[in-house]
Amino acid sequence: MYLAEAKQVSGIKVNKSAKKFTKKQLETLPHIVTSKTYLEAGEKAGVSNKQICEWMHQEAFSGEVRRLQDEILNHAICSLKSASTKAVDVLVYLLDDEDARIKRGVANDILNHAMKFKELQELEGRIFALEKEK
């Protein structure tokens, strides 16, 4: 498998400064961050679990794994943010449902989410104020 093919495994981009890695390491990186275990990643990439563990003890390699995992997580968070708008639209639409049980449940959900959001905003403000005092 060539580097370009390895990158396409998960749609992630291996860092351009990753030239310090071997071809096999570059091919294995996308499998590590998209597999449940190192064993599974190794099977997909054609390397041993032991080899992956050795690579993970290298600061540069494990740092690149963490960077790629963060990239995947950020992508997932962006997807959730996009879906949140649609979810709110659905909840607002359901407020007009004829079934009183659905209306009550949706209203309760909206109020609970709004209260949680307000609590988080207040906590954020308090944390900001404490950090500013330092």
N, C-alpha and C positions, 0 to 999 in steps of 0.2 A: 504494500500500500504506500503510495507517495504522500508527501506532506499535504498537498492540495486535497487529496481524497480524505485524509484523516481529519482535516478541518471541516469537511462537509458532513462528517458523522453526526455532529450535533449543531452545526451552524455557528459554532463559536470560533473566535479568532485567536490563534496562538500569538502571543506577543512577538513583535518584530525583533525585539532584542533577544529572542530565544535562540539565536544563532549559537549560543554556548552549549546547546543540547545536541545530542546525537540524533540522527534520523529516526532511530527506533524510539527514542524518548518523545520526539515530536509527534510521531504516529500514535503513541500510547496516551499522551495527555488528554485528548478528547474522550477516550474510553474511560479514563480514570474518573473524570468529572461527570460522566453520564451513566456510570455503572453503580450498582449497589455495593459491590465489594471490589477489592483489589484483585481477587481471584477471578471474578467475572471480567474485569477490565483486561486482565492478563490473557484470558482465553480469547477475547475478542481481538486483542492486539498481537497475540502470538508471543507473549513473554511470560515468564514465570512470576508467580506471586512474590517469591523471594526477591526477584530483580526489582519489582515495583517498590517493595519495602526498602530496598537499598537506595533506590532513587529518591524516595520520600525523605530519607535522612540527609539528602543534599539540600542545603538552604535555598539555592536558586530554583531547583526543581519543585520543591514543596511550596515555595512562594508563588511560582507560576500556577500550580494547581489551585492554591487559594485564590489567586487573581481570577482564574477562569471560573471557579465556583461562585465568586462574587458577581461576575458578569452574568452568569446564568440566573442567579437570584435576583439581580436588578432587572433582568428581562422579565422574569416572572412577576415581580412587583409592578412593573409597568403594565403588564397584561391585566393584573388585578385592578389597577386603577382605572383602566379603560372599561372593564366589566362593571365596575362599581356604579358608573353613571347609568348604565343600562339596568342594573339591579334596582337602583333608586326609582327609575322610571316605572319599572314593573310594580314596585311597592305603592307608588303614588297612584298608579292606574287601579290597583286592587282596592284602594280606599273607596272607590265608587262601586264596588261589587254589591250585588243585591243581597248576598248572604251575610247576615249580621256577624256570624262567627268569623268569617274571613276578614271583614272590616275591622273587627275588634283585634284579631291576631296581627294584622298588618299595622294597625295604629299602634299597638303595643310594641311591635318590632321597631317602628320608626322612632317612637319615643325613647326606647332603650338605646338605640344607636345614637340618637342625638345627645342623650345624657352622657353616654360613654365618651363621645367626642368632646363634649364640654369639659368633662373630668380630665381628659388627656390634655386639652388646651390649658387648663388651670395648672396642671402639674408641670407642663412645659414652661409656663410663665414663672412658676416658683423656682424651678431648676435654673432657668436663665438668670433670675434675680440672685440666687445663691452663687452662681458662678461669677456674676458681675462683681459681687462683694469681695471675691478673692483677690 
